[in-house]
Structures are given as structure tokens and as C-alpha cells.
Amino acid sequence: MKRWKRTKSSYFSVLLRSFAIFTLLLVVVAVVLLFWALQDSSRTVISLSDRDLSEYDSLLESGKYDQFPTRTLLGRTGSIAVVDENGTVLFSDEKRSDFSAEELACIPLQGQYIYPTVTYWYDEQGRQMTLVANDGFSSVSYQTPVVLDADHKILYGSIPGMDSDTLSDEAYGYLTQTLPYGYYIWKHPFQSADGQARWLILYEQILRNEEYAHLSMVWSRTLILFLGLYVLVLLAMALWLSRKVCGPLKRLEKGFTELAQRNDPEPIQCRGPREFEQICSAFNQLSAQLAESERQRKALEDNRQKLLADISHDLKTPITVIRGYAKAICDGLIPPEKQPEYLDTIYQKSTRLTGLIDTFHEYSKLEHPQFTLQIKRLDLCEVLREYLASKYNELELGGFVPEIEISDESIWCMLDKTAFLRVLENIVSNAVKHNPAGTSLFFELHREENQAVLDLADNGVGIPPEIADCIFDPFVVGDESRGTRQGSGLGLAISHKIVTAHGGTIQLVQPPSPGRSTQFRLTIPLA
């Protein structure tokens, strides 16, 4: 039984199907966008008088006042305040003064289906009279109509919580919803977690209907603009159809021209009809093969040059020590009783040189998937002590002051000793090379959870921030960070690869600890 294999569509059928799908998507997006805009506008401009705030009592009781949906219920400039039964402000979105008992009593009570009305008229003497009444019913409290004269004296009715029969200007403004300017003010009772009586004061933005009209207008304009763009897209599609054939051919022409000039052309992107895909795929394959061959040739040449430069960078310091010690012995500057000590140092440095040369030989394999370290379970404390013991004379002669802090307990790690010593040598030799005599070198090793942490630091000239982020990149000249122009910049890159191969990390600590100008931190997993 033959398996059915889907074939690529022709040029004409692909264009026709793409045009139909694109048109359908535009219509669907327009409908969804309009529906979402209207729904969002309706939620945003909902009237506070239509809401039962008791659904937020648990939120208020827990004291999470900042999570109250202020903007949704009260408008973009609305706000809330929480006061106790004495009118003292306990929380406020904005800076608010405390309320007097009279002012608190005059703030209308918010309740679902309550609509306060204020009526003004003039008596026979021409004085303004005010009637404040509530349309609707609240299960929390019921307030009888109140009549006030021009001096804000209560002539009829009463206000719960009021001891005086004359209102202050602020209390009158709260009662008649004329204060604060531009807002309706309401109060809603609730209890705190410890049972104390609290009032939620709500400042509702007055221009809610205008907001709704504005949002509706914005989204209507958006829909009109979208439909206008849809018409423009239809016109552009007609023009695109006429140029569809010329586009891939021009890209092919440009690619062949760049290829003839031995440049590395960008791959040609051509998805769709089988005719163009076949041509573009063949060209991209040819271009990629030629570009890869050229990159490999350049990479081999660059690696060879960088490797030679790195050898001189990493071997200069130990060779200088060996030469200096040997010259001192030959010139008779070393007493006979100290010559064995100097000869032992020369032997250790020559052994170290052998290890470094072997590591350079292995550098080309660091990127190879089969590269492995010769690891053993070693005491990192003992490895560091041995290294510092072999390095002590060199540091002392150079005028550097080692500050050593190593844990008394053994810290066992899986290490390739030669490779790890290479990491230490790279960092310490850079510190010695690029810092003046008298600089302190800090060596701190301790255990931290399931890893060993080794800090190598100095209080020398430091590393400028502009090069700190790329200090471990291959072939970045690290000497630039010390103000000189020596070395290839491969040493820290090699150190980074070796530590990473151990399953650890190495980083330049920024900012360094107090008293340090440069600080490298190495972490190695415990064995």
C-alpha cells in the first residue's frame, strides 16, 4: 500500500489560499477587538451605586487595603481612605486629614440601589433651603429626609451620629455631595480583624459617563482605523501579487553576486511554492558549504596565531623565575646553604612548565565533545597549600603580601590537579604581572553548602567595568583591563573552560568585597 505524500502547492494556489486566510483573520481580529473594547469599557465605568461593597468586606477585614479595586470602582483619579469610628485616618491612597465626628456622620452611606438626591428652593424671605433625601433602601441604615436653612441649620429630620443641629461648611458639603470638588464621597462600614468598627471612605470620580463616552470613542476610532488599514492591505495585496515573482529572482541575483565576490551571503528565505523553495534551497546549500570552508580555514589560522601568542603570555613568568634563579646561582649570589632551596624551586617551575605546555597542546581539544579531565578525589585545601608553598618565594621576591585563609577541615573535590593548578597560575600570575609591589593577594577557601568556594583577590589597580563583562571571552586581551598591552587574552578563557569542565563556576565579583579591587570567585562541587 502506497503512503500518500503531500505535495507542495503551486505558486498560484498558494497565493490564493494565503489571500483568503489573511482576509478571514483580519475580520476575526476586528470583531474580537471591538467586543473586547466594549466589554472592558463597561467594566471600567460601572457605577458605584450599582455595586454591593459587602463582597469586599473580607478583604477590608484582613487589612489588605492596597488590593481594593479603587480604579475599577471609582475611576482613574478615585481614591479611598480608612478611618476608625472617631474619624482618624488609618490608611489613605492620598494625603487626607482626619474627619470630625460631624463630618463623618454627614458623609452619605453607600448602599446598593441608593441614590441620594439634593433639592434647593427659596423661602418667602428669599433664603436658600436644602432638602437631602435618599431614593432606595440600605440594609445597613435608614436616613430620614433632612431640611436645612441657609445657615446649614437642621429644620427637619435628623442625621444619625449628629449631636449639633447646625452643620459646618465641610459637613454640609459632604451631605450634599458638593465636597470634595469633582468627586462623590461615600462611606461603607466594616469591622477589622480584631472586631473594631471601621469606615471605608470612597472618593468616586464624578465624570464616569464622560469616561465611558471617551473610551467608546477611542475604540470606535480604532475599529474605523483597522477597517481603513484592511482596505489598504487589500490594495497592497494586489501590488504584491504583481511583484511576487520578481522578489525571489532579485534575491537570487543578489546572492550570486555576493558569492562571486567571495562574500558570505545571507541565506535566502523563500517559503511557499515548490518552485522557489527548490531553487533557494539549492543556492543556500551551496553558499553554506563555501562559507563553512572559508570559516574553517580562517579559524585554523587565527587559532594558530593566538596559540603562539598565548604560549609567550603564559610561560613568560615561570621562565623569568627560572632564569633569574639560575643566573643568581651562576653569579655566586646565593649562599651554598640556600642553593638546594633555589634549585628545588627551579625544578618545580620546570615541572610546571611541562604541565603548561601539555595544557596548551590540549587547548585545541577543549571544544571537542570527547574532551575529558583526568580527575581524582583530592583535598582542595591541600592542593591550594601546596601551590602557595611553591609560589611563596616568587611572591616574596616580587614584594607581594599573601593573605591566606584556608579551612582547617578537608574539602574533598573531584579535580584534575594539573588543570586546576593551571587556573590558579593564570589568575595569580596576572595579579603579579599587573600590580605594583606591595599589593596584597588574598586566598580564601571555605565550604558553602554542597560546594567549595575559593576567592582569589587583590587590592591592586582593579579592572575597569567596560571590560569586566567579557573578561572570560576567548582572545580578549585581559591586559587591557590592567592598563598594558601584553598577552593574547587566552589565559582567563582557558581557566573558565577548565573550571566549567569540573562542573564549577568562575566569575569576576562585581563589586568586590571591601578592601579588594579585583576578586575572582571559583566554585567546585564537593566530592
N, C-alpha and C positions, 0 to 999 in steps of 0.2 A: 504494500500500500504506500503510495507516494504521499509524502508530507507536503501540505500546502504551504508555499512560501510566499510571503507578502512581497510584492514588487514595488519599487519606487514609482510614485506618480509622475506623470508628465508635467512639463512646465505649465501648460495652460490649466490643467485640473488643480494643481497646487495653488496657483494664484486665485482661481475662482473660489476654492474652498476657504482659503485664508481671508478673502474679502468677506465672505458670508459670516464666518466665525467672528471676525473683528467687528462687523456691524452689530451682530447679536450681543456681543459683550458690552458694546457702548450703550445699547438700550437698557440692558440689565443693570449696569452700573448707575445709569441716570435714575432709574426707578428706585433702586436701593438707597442711593444718596439722598434723594428727595424725601423718602419715607423716614430715613434716619434723622434728617434735619428737623422735620416736623415733630417727630417724637421727642427729640432732645429739647427742642424749644418748648414743648408742652410741659416737660418735666421741670425745666428751668424756671418757668414763670408761673408755677402753681401758686394759688392764693393761700395765704396762711390761714384765713378764716375757714378754709375747706379741710384743714388738717386737724387730726386729733393728736395732740402732742403727748398724750399718755403713753404712746408707743416708745417714747424716748426716756421714760422715767427710770428704767433700769440703767441706762447709760448715764443719766444725771446722778443717780444714786451712787454709782461707783466712782464718781468724781472725774470721769473722762470728758470734761467739758470741751476740750480742744477737738474731740471727734464729733461734736454735734454738727449736723449738716447745715451750717449757717448760710452758706452761699445759695444752696438749693432752695431753702425755705424763705430766706429774707432778701435775696437779691445780691448783686455783686458788691454793693457797699454796705449791706446789712451787717449787724453785729449783735452780740449777746453779752449779758453780764449776769453774774450770780450773786445774790445778796442774801443775808440772813434776815430773820424776822424783824430786826432793828433797822434794816436798810443799809448795813455796812457791806461794801462791795468786797466779795471774796475772790471773784475771777471776772476778767473782762477782756474782750478782744482788743479794745481800745481803752485809752485812759479815761476813766469815769470817776466822778465824785460820788460820795455816799449819798443815799436818799434819806430824807427825813421821813418820819412816820406818816406825816400828812401827805407827802409826795407819793410814797409807796402805796397808800390807800387809794389815791386818785388815779393810779395807772389802771386802765381797763383790764379786766380779766379776759385772757384768751380762752376761747372755747369753740368747739366745732359748731358751726351754724349760728354763731353770734355775730351780729353786725351792729356796732354802735352808731347811733345817729345823733347829730347835734343840730338844734334848730334855734335860730336867733329871731327876736322881734323886739319892738319898742313899745313901752307902756305909754300911758296918757301924758306923762311928763317928758317923753322923748328919751328915756333911759333904755339902754340895751338890756334885754333879758335873754337868758340862755336856758334851753331845755336839753338835757342829756338823757337819752334812753337807749335801751338795748333791744334790738329785734332778735328774737331767738331765745334759746334756753341753754343754760350751762348746768351740768350736774354738780359742779363744784360750789357754786354760789349763785344767788339771785340778787340783783340790784334793782331797786325801785327807781323810777324816773326822778331826776333831780332838776330843780329850777333854781337859777342863780340870778342875782341882780347885777348891775354894772360894777359894784364893788366886790363881786365874787362871793357874796353872802348867800348862804343856802336859805331859800324861802320855802321850799317844799321838798320833801323827801329826805333821805339820809344816805351817807356813804359809809359802808362798814369799815371800822377801824379809825373813823374820824372823831376826835373829841371837840374840835372847834367847829363853829358854824360859818367861818369865813376862810376862804382859800387864799393861799399865796399865789403870785403870778405863775410860779413854776407848777404848782399843783393844779391850777386852773388849765394851764397849757397841756398837762398830761391828761386831764379828764376830757378835754375837748379835742384831743389829738392834734393840737397845733404846735406842740413841742414834743421832741426836738424838731427843728425845721427840716423838711424833706423826708421825714420818717413817720410811720405809725409806731407807737410804743404799746407793748402788751406785757402782761405778767402771767406766769404759769407756776402753780405751786407744786413742790415735790419735797421729798424728805431725803436727807443724806443717809449714808450707811449707818451712822450712829443714832438715827432717829430724829435729828434736828430739823426743824422747819426751814425750808429754803424757798426762795423765789427765783425763777428764771426770767430775766428781763430781756425782751426781744425788740430790737430796732429793725422794723421792716421797711425796706425801701419803698417809697410811695409810687414811683413811676414803673410799676410792674407791667401794666398794659403797654406802655411805650417800649419796654424791653422786648416784649413778645412781638410787637409790630416790627421792631428793628431786626430781630433775629429772623422773622419770617421774610422780611425784605432781603436780608443778606442771602438766605438760602434760595429764594426765588431768583435773585440775580445769578447765583451760582448755577442753577439749573439752566437759565437762559444762556449763560456763557458756555456751559457744557454743550448745549444743543448747537450753539454757533460754531464751537470747535468741531463738533461732529460733521457739520456741513463742510467745513474747511478740510477735514480729513477725507471726506468723500472726493473733493476736488483733487487733493494731493494723491489719492489712490489712482485716479485716472492718469495723472502725470507720472506716477511711479511705475505704472504698467508699461508706459512707453519707454522708460529708461531701465527697466529691469534687465534687459538683455545686455545693455551697454555697460552696466556696473561691473559684473563679474569679468567681462572681457578686459576692461580697463585695469582691474586689479591684477589680472594675469599678466598684462603687458608691463605693469609697474614691477611685478615680482621678477619677471625675466630680465628686465633692465638692471635691477639691483643685483641679481645673481650674476649677470655678465660683468658687473663692476666689482665682483668679489666681496660684495657686502652680505650681511646676514638679513635677508628679507623676513618680514613678519609673516607667519602662516596666514594663508588666505582663508577667511571664514566664508563658507558658502554652503549653507544647509537648505535642503529643499529638493528641487528637481534632480533626478538622477544624472542628467547630462552634465550639469555644472559640478555636482559632487564628485563625479568620476575624474573630471579634468583637474579640479582643485586638489583632490586627494593625491593624485599622481605628482603634481607640482610640489605640494608640501612635503611629500616623502623624499623627493629628490633634493629639495632645499635643506631639509633637516639632516640628511646624510652628509652633504657637503659641509654644512655648518658644524656638525659634530666632529668631523675630521679636522677642520681648522681649529676648533677649540681644544681638541686633544693635543694638537701639535704645539699650540701656544702654551697650554697648561704645563706640558712637559718641559718646555724651555724655561718658563717662569719658575717652576719648582726647582729646576737645576740651579738657576742663578740664586734663588732665595736660600737654597740649602747650603750653597757655598758661603754665602754671606752669614748665615746663621752659625756655621761652624766657627768662623772667626769671632762671632759675638759671644758664643757660649764657652769657648775654650780659652779665650784671652786671659781671663782672671786666673784660672789654675795654672796655666803655663807661666804666667808672670810670677806667681809664687814659687814655682819650681825653679825657674831661672834665677830669681833673687836669692833663694836659699842656697842653691848650688854655687852661685857667684860668691856669696858670703863665705862659704866653706873654702872655696878655692883661694880666695884672697886672705885666708887666715884670720877672718874677723870673728869666727866662732870659736870659743874655747873648746879644747878637746873633750871635756866632760859633757858639753851640750851638743856635740856633733851627732851622737846617736839619735837624740830627740829630733833634730832638724832633718836627719836622713830618714827617719820614720815618717815625718810629715811629707817629705818628697815622695816617699814610696806610696803613701796614702793618696796623694794628689795624682800620681801617675796611674794608680788603680782607678781613681775616679775618672780620669781622662779616658781610660779604656771603656768604662761604662757609658760615658757620654757619647763616645764615638759609636758604640753599639746602638745607642738610642737614636742617633742621627741616621744610622743605617736603617733603623726600623721606622723612621718617620713616614716614609712613603707607604707603609702598611697600616698607618693609624686609621685611614679612612676605609680600609678594606673590611668587608663583613667578617672575615675569618681572623681578624686581629684579636689576640688574647694576651692577657698578662700572666706572668708566672707568679701566682700569688701563693702566700703561705700565711698561716696564722701566727702573727707576730705581736709583740708588745710595743705599741706605738710610743709609749713613754721611753722605752729603752732605745728604740730606733732614733728618737729625737735626741736623747742624751748622747748617743754615740756620734751623731752628726755634729752636735755642738762641741763635743770634745775635740773632734778633728778640725773644727773650724775656729776654735778659740784663739790659737796663736795668730792666725791670719787677722782676725778681728782686733786682737790686742795691738798688733803691729800697725794696723791701719788707724788706730785711735778711736775705735768704736766701742761702745759700752753695752754689752749684752745684759738684758734684764730678763731672767728666766724664771718661769713659774710653771712647773710640771707637777701633775697629780702624783701623790705618793703611791696610790693604788695602780696596779697594772691596768692598761686599757688595751684589750686584745682586738685586733682588726685583721682582716684578710688583706695582705699587702704584697705588692711586688716591690721589694726593698730597693732595688736599683732604680726603678722608675720613680718611686716616691722620693728617694734622695735627689733625683733629678729635679723634681718640683721644688724641694727646699732650696737646692743650689741656685735655681733660676731666680727665685724671689729674693734670697739673701744677697746674691751677687749683684742684682740690680740695685738693692738698697745701699750696698757698699760702694758701688761704682758711682752712683749719682748723688750721694750725700756727703757733706763735709765731715772731716774728722771731729770727734766729739759727739756725733749723733748717737742716740741710744736706740738699740734694736731690741724689740720686745718679742718674747716667745712664751706664749701661754697655751697650755694644753689641759683640757678637762673633759669630763664625761657629761653629756647632756641627753637625758632620756636614753634612746637606743642608738646613739651616735657619739663619735668623738669629735670635739670641736677644737681646732688649732688656729690660733690667731698669730699672724706674723705681721708686726707693725714697726714703724719707726717714727721719730719726731723730727724728720728732716724737712726737705723743701716741699714735699707733697706733690700731688698730681692734680693738674687743672681740671675743672669739671668738663670742659669741652671734649676731652679725650677719654674721660673715665668710663663712659658708656660702651666704648668699643675697644677697651684695653686688651681684651682677650681675643679679638678677631685675628685671624691669621695674617701675618705680614704687616700688621700695624706697628709702626716704629714706636715702641714704648718709650724710647729715649726722648721723644719729643715732649713727653709729659714731665721730663726732668730738666728740660731746657738745653739738651745737647742733640747731636745728630750722629749717633753711633748705633750699630747693630741693625739686624733685619726685622726685629719685632716678632720673631717666631717663638721666642722663649716662653712667654706667657701663654701663647696659643697652645704650645706643646704641654705646658703644665695643666691647662684647662682640660685637654683631651685625656691626659693620664688620670687626673682626679675623677673625671666623668666615667672613665673605664673602670674605676674602682667602685662605682656606684655612689660616689660622693658629689659634693659641690664645692666650687671655689668662687668667691666673689670679692669685689672691692667694696668694703663697707663705706657707705656714704650716709651721713657724715661719720668720720671715725670717732672712736671713743675719746674722751677728754685726755689731753696730753699726747695724742697721736696725730700725725699729719697724713700718714698713709697706713692703711690697715687691710690686710688680706685675711679672709676667714675661710678655712677649709673644714669641711665636714666629711667624715668617713663612717660608714655603718659599722657597728660593733660585730665582732665575730661570734 
